[in-house]
Amino acid sequence: MNSLINILTKSGLLTKDLDYHLIRASMVIIFLFFGYQKWFEYEAQVLIPYISNGPLISWMYPVFGIRGAGWFLGVSEWLFGALLFLGFWNKKLGILGALGSCVTFIMTVTIIPFMPDGWAASAGGFPAMVGNVPFLMKDVVLFAASVYLLRQDVLRVSLSTRNKDMTRERT
């Protein structure tokens, strides 16, 4: 095991911030592709059982209608993806993107307990997932990634602010 650890350490794979940049890039790609889907009728129809059963998002259909809810989600996902992308250079924008991402995945994860026929009765119900629930489970990990990015960006902004304040005190 020590040899493996030494090889990984020397390989450069564990370069400072590689994990941070990979997670940020992954989240940008996810928001880009999932946001793109929201512009089409087929996706609006696929979303009906999710939005209809989401305790935090079911308000979208009465407010926007079926297609409008999809467009609203698409715009939101592209906005959060763009903010996360800009977070490569501007951590304050990254914070806004990560906050939006956290809200997005809180909203989708809360659908899980309310999804009809989401647990296989033939297997005793919970935790045997079926139907739409397995698709939503990825959002638990995406929420964790969002929290990670939020934490990293807040730490980096606060450290940068602290360093600037210390520099001013010296001069």
Rosetta constraint file for C-alpha pairs under 8 A:
AtomPair CA 1 CA 5 HARMONIC 6.28 0.50
AtomPair CA 2 CA 6 HARMONIC 6.14 0.50
AtomPair CA 3 CA 7 HARMONIC 6.15 0.50
AtomPair CA 4 CA 8 HARMONIC 6.19 0.50
AtomPair CA 5 CA 9 HARMONIC 6.06 0.50
AtomPair CA 6 CA 10 HARMONIC 6.14 0.50
AtomPair CA 7 CA 11 HARMONIC 5.93 0.50
AtomPair CA 8 CA 12 HARMONIC 7.08 0.50
AtomPair CA 8 CA 13 HARMONIC 6.42 0.50
AtomPair CA 8 CA 14 HARMONIC 6.96 0.50
AtomPair CA 9 CA 13 HARMONIC 7.11 0.50
AtomPair CA 9 CA 14 HARMONIC 6.15 0.50
AtomPair CA 13 CA 18 HARMONIC 7.47 0.50
AtomPair CA 14 CA 18 HARMONIC 6.62 0.50
AtomPair CA 14 CA 19 HARMONIC 7.95 0.50
AtomPair CA 17 CA 21 HARMONIC 6.13 0.50
AtomPair CA 18 CA 22 HARMONIC 6.04 0.50
AtomPair CA 19 CA 23 HARMONIC 6.08 0.50
AtomPair CA 20 CA 24 HARMONIC 6.17 0.50
AtomPair CA 20 CA 149 HARMONIC 7.18 0.50
AtomPair CA 20 CA 152 HARMONIC 7.88 0.50
AtomPair CA 21 CA 25 HARMONIC 6.02 0.50
AtomPair CA 21 CA 88 HARMONIC 7.77 0.50
AtomPair CA 22 CA 26 HARMONIC 5.98 0.50
AtomPair CA 23 CA 27 HARMONIC 6.12 0.50
AtomPair CA 23 CA 145 HARMONIC 6.79 0.50
AtomPair CA 23 CA 149 HARMONIC 7.71 0.50
AtomPair CA 24 CA 28 HARMONIC 6.27 0.50
AtomPair CA 24 CA 84 HARMONIC 6.65 0.50
AtomPair CA 24 CA 85 HARMONIC 7.31 0.50
AtomPair CA 24 CA 88 HARMONIC 7.89 0.50
AtomPair CA 24 CA 149 HARMONIC 7.00 0.50
AtomPair CA 25 CA 29 HARMONIC 6.26 0.50
AtomPair CA 25 CA 85 HARMONIC 7.23 0.50
AtomPair CA 26 CA 30 HARMONIC 6.16 0.50
AtomPair CA 27 CA 31 HARMONIC 6.17 0.50
AtomPair CA 27 CA 81 HARMONIC 7.00 0.50
AtomPair CA 27 CA 84 HARMONIC 7.55 0.50
AtomPair CA 27 CA 142 HARMONIC 7.86 0.50
AtomPair CA 28 CA 32 HARMONIC 6.08 0.50
AtomPair CA 28 CA 81 HARMONIC 4.67 0.50
AtomPair CA 28 CA 82 HARMONIC 7.10 0.50
AtomPair CA 28 CA 84 HARMONIC 6.19 0.50
AtomPair CA 28 CA 85 HARMONIC 6.00 0.50
AtomPair CA 29 CA 33 HARMONIC 6.20 0.50
AtomPair CA 29 CA 81 HARMONIC 7.54 0.50
AtomPair CA 30 CA 34 HARMONIC 5.90 0.50
AtomPair CA 30 CA 81 HARMONIC 7.93 0.50
AtomPair CA 31 CA 35 HARMONIC 5.49 0.50
AtomPair CA 31 CA 77 HARMONIC 5.21 0.50
AtomPair CA 31 CA 78 HARMONIC 5.98 0.50
AtomPair CA 31 CA 80 HARMONIC 7.21 0.50
AtomPair CA 31 CA 81 HARMONIC 5.09 0.50
AtomPair CA 32 CA 36 HARMONIC 6.11 0.50
AtomPair CA 32 CA 77 HARMONIC 7.12 0.50
AtomPair CA 32 CA 78 HARMONIC 5.86 0.50
AtomPair CA 32 CA 81 HARMONIC 6.28 0.50
AtomPair CA 33 CA 37 HARMONIC 6.52 0.50
AtomPair CA 34 CA 38 HARMONIC 6.83 0.50
AtomPair CA 34 CA 74 HARMONIC 7.47 0.50
AtomPair CA 34 CA 77 HARMONIC 7.34 0.50
AtomPair CA 35 CA 39 HARMONIC 7.59 0.50
AtomPair CA 35 CA 73 HARMONIC 6.95 0.50
AtomPair CA 35 CA 74 HARMONIC 4.14 0.50
AtomPair CA 35 CA 75 HARMONIC 6.86 0.50
AtomPair CA 35 CA 76 HARMONIC 7.69 0.50
AtomPair CA 35 CA 77 HARMONIC 5.05 0.50
AtomPair CA 35 CA 78 HARMONIC 5.64 0.50
AtomPair CA 36 CA 74 HARMONIC 6.38 0.50
AtomPair CA 36 CA 78 HARMONIC 7.92 0.50
AtomPair CA 37 CA 43 HARMONIC 6.12 0.50
AtomPair CA 37 CA 74 HARMONIC 7.44 0.50
AtomPair CA 38 CA 43 HARMONIC 5.73 0.50
AtomPair CA 38 CA 44 HARMONIC 6.59 0.50
AtomPair CA 38 CA 70 HARMONIC 4.97 0.50
AtomPair CA 38 CA 71 HARMONIC 5.90 0.50
AtomPair CA 38 CA 73 HARMONIC 6.74 0.50
AtomPair CA 38 CA 74 HARMONIC 4.95 0.50
AtomPair CA 39 CA 43 HARMONIC 7.49 0.50
AtomPair CA 39 CA 44 HARMONIC 7.91 0.50
AtomPair CA 39 CA 70 HARMONIC 6.59 0.50
AtomPair CA 39 CA 71 HARMONIC 5.80 0.50
AtomPair CA 39 CA 74 HARMONIC 6.59 0.50
AtomPair CA 40 CA 44 HARMONIC 6.55 0.50
AtomPair CA 41 CA 45 HARMONIC 6.40 0.50
AtomPair CA 41 CA 67 HARMONIC 7.06 0.50
AtomPair CA 42 CA 46 HARMONIC 6.35 0.50
AtomPair CA 43 CA 47 HARMONIC 6.11 0.50
AtomPair CA 43 CA 70 HARMONIC 7.55 0.50
AtomPair CA 44 CA 48 HARMONIC 6.76 0.50
AtomPair CA 44 CA 66 HARMONIC 6.25 0.50
AtomPair CA 44 CA 67 HARMONIC 5.78 0.50
AtomPair CA 44 CA 69 HARMONIC 7.88 0.50
AtomPair CA 44 CA 70 HARMONIC 5.58 0.50
AtomPair CA 45 CA 66 HARMONIC 7.77 0.50
AtomPair CA 47 CA 51 HARMONIC 6.01 0.50
AtomPair CA 47 CA 70 HARMONIC 7.79 0.50
AtomPair CA 48 CA 52 HARMONIC 5.72 0.50
AtomPair CA 48 CA 66 HARMONIC 7.54 0.50
AtomPair CA 49 CA 53 HARMONIC 6.10 0.50
AtomPair CA 49 CA 115 HARMONIC 7.59 0.50
AtomPair CA 50 CA 54 HARMONIC 6.03 0.50
AtomPair CA 50 CA 111 HARMONIC 6.78 0.50
AtomPair CA 50 CA 115 HARMONIC 7.26 0.50
AtomPair CA 50 CA 132 HARMONIC 7.97 0.50
AtomPair CA 51 CA 57 HARMONIC 5.79 0.50
AtomPair CA 51 CA 58 HARMONIC 5.19 0.50
AtomPair CA 51 CA 60 HARMONIC 7.57 0.50
AtomPair CA 51 CA 61 HARMONIC 7.80 0.50
AtomPair CA 52 CA 57 HARMONIC 7.70 0.50
AtomPair CA 52 CA 58 HARMONIC 5.08 0.50
AtomPair CA 52 CA 61 HARMONIC 7.77 0.50
AtomPair CA 53 CA 58 HARMONIC 6.43 0.50
AtomPair CA 53 CA 111 HARMONIC 6.16 0.50
AtomPair CA 53 CA 114 HARMONIC 5.87 0.50
AtomPair CA 53 CA 115 HARMONIC 5.94 0.50
AtomPair CA 53 CA 116 HARMONIC 7.91 0.50
AtomPair CA 54 CA 58 HARMONIC 5.30 0.50
AtomPair CA 54 CA 107 HARMONIC 7.29 0.50
AtomPair CA 54 CA 108 HARMONIC 7.09 0.50
AtomPair CA 54 CA 110 HARMONIC 6.57 0.50
AtomPair CA 54 CA 111 HARMONIC 4.43 0.50
AtomPair CA 54 CA 114 HARMONIC 6.93 0.50
AtomPair CA 54 CA 115 HARMONIC 7.88 0.50
AtomPair CA 55 CA 107 HARMONIC 7.93 0.50
AtomPair CA 55 CA 110 HARMONIC 6.88 0.50
AtomPair CA 55 CA 111 HARMONIC 6.56 0.50
AtomPair CA 55 CA 114 HARMONIC 7.82 0.50
AtomPair CA 56 CA 107 HARMONIC 5.66 0.50
AtomPair CA 56 CA 110 HARMONIC 7.36 0.50
AtomPair CA 57 CA 107 HARMONIC 6.65 0.50
AtomPair CA 59 CA 63 HARMONIC 6.40 0.50
AtomPair CA 60 CA 64 HARMONIC 5.62 0.50
AtomPair CA 60 CA 65 HARMONIC 6.95 0.50
AtomPair CA 60 CA 69 HARMONIC 5.54 0.50
AtomPair CA 61 CA 65 HARMONIC 4.38 0.50
AtomPair CA 61 CA 66 HARMONIC 5.60 0.50
AtomPair CA 61 CA 68 HARMONIC 7.81 0.50
AtomPair CA 61 CA 69 HARMONIC 6.13 0.50
AtomPair CA 64 CA 68 HARMONIC 4.59 0.50
AtomPair CA 64 CA 69 HARMONIC 5.25 0.50
AtomPair CA 64 CA 72 HARMONIC 7.95 0.50
AtomPair CA 65 CA 69 HARMONIC 5.91 0.50
AtomPair CA 66 CA 70 HARMONIC 6.59 0.50
AtomPair CA 67 CA 71 HARMONIC 6.28 0.50
AtomPair CA 68 CA 72 HARMONIC 5.98 0.50
AtomPair CA 69 CA 73 HARMONIC 6.15 0.50
AtomPair CA 70 CA 74 HARMONIC 6.06 0.50
AtomPair CA 71 CA 75 HARMONIC 6.09 0.50
AtomPair CA 72 CA 76 HARMONIC 6.12 0.50
AtomPair CA 73 CA 77 HARMONIC 5.98 0.50
AtomPair CA 74 CA 78 HARMONIC 6.14 0.50
AtomPair CA 75 CA 79 HARMONIC 6.00 0.50
AtomPair CA 76 CA 80 HARMONIC 6.15 0.50
AtomPair CA 77 CA 81 HARMONIC 5.96 0.50
AtomPair CA 78 CA 82 HARMONIC 5.93 0.50
AtomPair CA 79 CA 83 HARMONIC 6.18 0.50
AtomPair CA 79 CA 97 HARMONIC 7.67 0.50
AtomPair CA 80 CA 84 HARMONIC 6.08 0.50
AtomPair CA 80 CA 96 HARMONIC 7.63 0.50
AtomPair CA 80 CA 97 HARMONIC 4.59 0.50
AtomPair CA 80 CA 98 HARMONIC 7.35 0.50
AtomPair CA 80 CA 100 HARMONIC 5.81 0.50
AtomPair CA 80 CA 101 HARMONIC 6.32 0.50
AtomPair CA 81 CA 85 HARMONIC 6.06 0.50
AtomPair CA 81 CA 97 HARMONIC 6.70 0.50
AtomPair CA 82 CA 86 HARMONIC 6.11 0.50
AtomPair CA 82 CA 97 HARMONIC 7.49 0.50
AtomPair CA 83 CA 87 HARMONIC 6.08 0.50
AtomPair CA 83 CA 93 HARMONIC 5.47 0.50
AtomPair CA 83 CA 94 HARMONIC 5.60 0.50
AtomPair CA 83 CA 96 HARMONIC 6.61 0.50
AtomPair CA 83 CA 97 HARMONIC 4.55 0.50
AtomPair CA 83 CA 98 HARMONIC 8.00 0.50
AtomPair CA 84 CA 88 HARMONIC 7.24 0.50
AtomPair CA 84 CA 93 HARMONIC 7.05 0.50
AtomPair CA 84 CA 94 HARMONIC 4.83 0.50
AtomPair CA 84 CA 95 HARMONIC 7.80 0.50
AtomPair CA 84 CA 96 HARMONIC 7.80 0.50
AtomPair CA 84 CA 97 HARMONIC 4.75 0.50
AtomPair CA 84 CA 98 HARMONIC 6.54 0.50
AtomPair CA 85 CA 94 HARMONIC 7.35 0.50
AtomPair CA 86 CA 90 HARMONIC 5.93 0.50
AtomPair CA 86 CA 91 HARMONIC 7.88 0.50
AtomPair CA 86 CA 93 HARMONIC 6.32 0.50
AtomPair CA 86 CA 94 HARMONIC 6.39 0.50
AtomPair CA 87 CA 91 HARMONIC 4.80 0.50
AtomPair CA 87 CA 92 HARMONIC 7.00 0.50
AtomPair CA 87 CA 93 HARMONIC 5.36 0.50
AtomPair CA 87 CA 94 HARMONIC 3.65 0.50
AtomPair CA 87 CA 95 HARMONIC 7.37 0.50
AtomPair CA 87 CA 97 HARMONIC 7.64 0.50
AtomPair CA 88 CA 94 HARMONIC 7.24 0.50
AtomPair CA 90 CA 94 HARMONIC 6.37 0.50
AtomPair CA 91 CA 95 HARMONIC 6.13 0.50
AtomPair CA 91 CA 153 HARMONIC 5.41 0.50
AtomPair CA 91 CA 154 HARMONIC 7.63 0.50
AtomPair CA 91 CA 156 HARMONIC 7.20 0.50
AtomPair CA 91 CA 157 HARMONIC 6.29 0.50
AtomPair CA 92 CA 96 HARMONIC 6.66 0.50
AtomPair CA 92 CA 153 HARMONIC 7.21 0.50
AtomPair CA 92 CA 154 HARMONIC 7.82 0.50
AtomPair CA 92 CA 157 HARMONIC 6.88 0.50
AtomPair CA 93 CA 97 HARMONIC 6.31 0.50
AtomPair CA 94 CA 98 HARMONIC 6.02 0.50
AtomPair CA 94 CA 149 HARMONIC 7.89 0.50
AtomPair CA 94 CA 150 HARMONIC 7.54 0.50
AtomPair CA 94 CA 153 HARMONIC 6.45 0.50
AtomPair CA 95 CA 99 HARMONIC 6.05 0.50
AtomPair CA 95 CA 149 HARMONIC 7.70 0.50
AtomPair CA 95 CA 150 HARMONIC 5.53 0.50
AtomPair CA 95 CA 153 HARMONIC 5.78 0.50
AtomPair CA 95 CA 154 HARMONIC 6.59 0.50
AtomPair CA 96 CA 100 HARMONIC 6.20 0.50
AtomPair CA 97 CA 101 HARMONIC 6.05 0.50
AtomPair CA 98 CA 102 HARMONIC 6.07 0.50
AtomPair CA 98 CA 146 HARMONIC 5.41 0.50
AtomPair CA 98 CA 147 HARMONIC 7.05 0.50
AtomPair CA 98 CA 149 HARMONIC 6.05 0.50
AtomPair CA 98 CA 150 HARMONIC 5.05 0.50
AtomPair CA 99 CA 103 HARMONIC 6.29 0.50
AtomPair CA 99 CA 146 HARMONIC 7.51 0.50
AtomPair CA 99 CA 150 HARMONIC 6.61 0.50
AtomPair CA 100 CA 104 HARMONIC 6.09 0.50
AtomPair CA 101 CA 105 HARMONIC 6.31 0.50
AtomPair CA 101 CA 143 HARMONIC 7.29 0.50
AtomPair CA 101 CA 146 HARMONIC 5.79 0.50
AtomPair CA 102 CA 106 HARMONIC 6.10 0.50
AtomPair CA 102 CA 143 HARMONIC 5.63 0.50
AtomPair CA 102 CA 146 HARMONIC 5.42 0.50
AtomPair CA 102 CA 147 HARMONIC 6.45 0.50
AtomPair CA 103 CA 107 HARMONIC 6.15 0.50
AtomPair CA 104 CA 108 HARMONIC 6.47 0.50
AtomPair CA 105 CA 109 HARMONIC 5.85 0.50
AtomPair CA 105 CA 139 HARMONIC 5.72 0.50
AtomPair CA 105 CA 140 HARMONIC 7.22 0.50
AtomPair CA 105 CA 142 HARMONIC 6.83 0.50
AtomPair CA 105 CA 143 HARMONIC 5.24 0.50
AtomPair CA 106 CA 110 HARMONIC 6.17 0.50
AtomPair CA 106 CA 143 HARMONIC 6.91 0.50
AtomPair CA 107 CA 111 HARMONIC 7.05 0.50
AtomPair CA 108 CA 112 HARMONIC 7.53 0.50
AtomPair CA 108 CA 136 HARMONIC 6.94 0.50
AtomPair CA 108 CA 139 HARMONIC 6.89 0.50
AtomPair CA 109 CA 136 HARMONIC 6.53 0.50
AtomPair CA 109 CA 137 HARMONIC 7.25 0.50
AtomPair CA 109 CA 139 HARMONIC 6.12 0.50
AtomPair CA 109 CA 140 HARMONIC 6.40 0.50
AtomPair CA 110 CA 114 HARMONIC 7.66 0.50
AtomPair CA 111 CA 115 HARMONIC 6.10 0.50
AtomPair CA 111 CA 136 HARMONIC 7.97 0.50
AtomPair CA 112 CA 118 HARMONIC 7.66 0.50
AtomPair CA 112 CA 133 HARMONIC 5.91 0.50
AtomPair CA 112 CA 136 HARMONIC 6.75 0.50
AtomPair CA 112 CA 137 HARMONIC 7.81 0.50
AtomPair CA 115 CA 132 HARMONIC 7.37 0.50
AtomPair CA 115 CA 133 HARMONIC 6.94 0.50
AtomPair CA 117 CA 130 HARMONIC 7.29 0.50
AtomPair CA 117 CA 131 HARMONIC 6.97 0.50
AtomPair CA 118 CA 129 HARMONIC 5.82 0.50
AtomPair CA 118 CA 130 HARMONIC 5.14 0.50
AtomPair CA 118 CA 131 HARMONIC 5.62 0.50
AtomPair CA 118 CA 132 HARMONIC 6.33 0.50
AtomPair CA 118 CA 133 HARMONIC 5.33 0.50
AtomPair CA 119 CA 125 HARMONIC 4.68 0.50
AtomPair CA 119 CA 126 HARMONIC 5.40 0.50
AtomPair CA 119 CA 127 HARMONIC 6.74 0.50
AtomPair CA 119 CA 128 HARMONIC 5.43 0.50
AtomPair CA 119 CA 129 HARMONIC 4.63 0.50
AtomPair CA 119 CA 130 HARMONIC 5.41 0.50
AtomPair CA 119 CA 131 HARMONIC 7.86 0.50
AtomPair CA 119 CA 133 HARMONIC 7.73 0.50
AtomPair CA 120 CA 124 HARMONIC 6.50 0.50
AtomPair CA 120 CA 125 HARMONIC 4.78 0.50
AtomPair CA 120 CA 126 HARMONIC 7.22 0.50
AtomPair CA 120 CA 128 HARMONIC 5.44 0.50
AtomPair CA 120 CA 129 HARMONIC 5.99 0.50
AtomPair CA 120 CA 130 HARMONIC 5.74 0.50
AtomPair CA 121 CA 125 HARMONIC 4.53 0.50
AtomPair CA 123 CA 128 HARMONIC 6.24 0.50
AtomPair CA 124 CA 128 HARMONIC 7.25 0.50
AtomPair CA 125 CA 129 HARMONIC 7.66 0.50
AtomPair CA 129 CA 133 HARMONIC 5.96 0.50
AtomPair CA 129 CA 134 HARMONIC 5.93 0.50
AtomPair CA 130 CA 134 HARMONIC 6.37 0.50
AtomPair CA 132 CA 136 HARMONIC 6.69 0.50
AtomPair CA 133 CA 137 HARMONIC 6.38 0.50
AtomPair CA 134 CA 138 HARMONIC 7.46 0.50
AtomPair CA 136 CA 140 HARMONIC 7.69 0.50
AtomPair CA 137 CA 141 HARMONIC 7.57 0.50
AtomPair CA 138 CA 142 HARMONIC 6.37 0.50
AtomPair CA 139 CA 143 HARMONIC 5.84 0.50
AtomPair CA 140 CA 144 HARMONIC 6.45 0.50
AtomPair CA 141 CA 145 HARMONIC 6.24 0.50
AtomPair CA 142 CA 146 HARMONIC 6.12 0.50
AtomPair CA 143 CA 147 HARMONIC 6.26 0.50
AtomPair CA 144 CA 148 HARMONIC 6.20 0.50
AtomPair CA 145 CA 149 HARMONIC 6.27 0.50
AtomPair CA 146 CA 150 HARMONIC 6.11 0.50
AtomPair CA 147 CA 151 HARMONIC 6.06 0.50
AtomPair CA 148 CA 152 HARMONIC 6.14 0.50
AtomPair CA 149 CA 153 HARMONIC 6.03 0.50
AtomPair CA 150 CA 154 HARMONIC 6.09 0.50
AtomPair CA 151 CA 155 HARMONIC 6.08 0.50
AtomPair CA 152 CA 156 HARMONIC 6.10 0.50
AtomPair CA 153 CA 157 HARMONIC 6.06 0.50
AtomPair CA 154 CA 158 HARMONIC 6.04 0.50
AtomPair CA 155 CA 159 HARMONIC 5.96 0.50
AtomPair CA 156 CA 160 HARMONIC 6.00 0.50
AtomPair CA 157 CA 161 HARMONIC 6.08 0.50
AtomPair CA 158 CA 162 HARMONIC 6.04 0.50
AtomPair CA 159 CA 163 HARMONIC 6.08 0.50
AtomPair CA 160 CA 164 HARMONIC 6.19 0.50
AtomPair CA 161 CA 165 HARMONIC 6.17 0.50
AtomPair CA 162 CA 166 HARMONIC 6.19 0.50
AtomPair CA 163 CA 167 HARMONIC 6.17 0.50
AtomPair CA 164 CA 168 HARMONIC 6.25 0.50
AtomPair CA 165 CA 169 HARMONIC 6.28 0.50
AtomPair CA 166 CA 170 HARMONIC 6.41 0.50
AtomPair CA 167 CA 171 HARMONIC 6.55 0.50
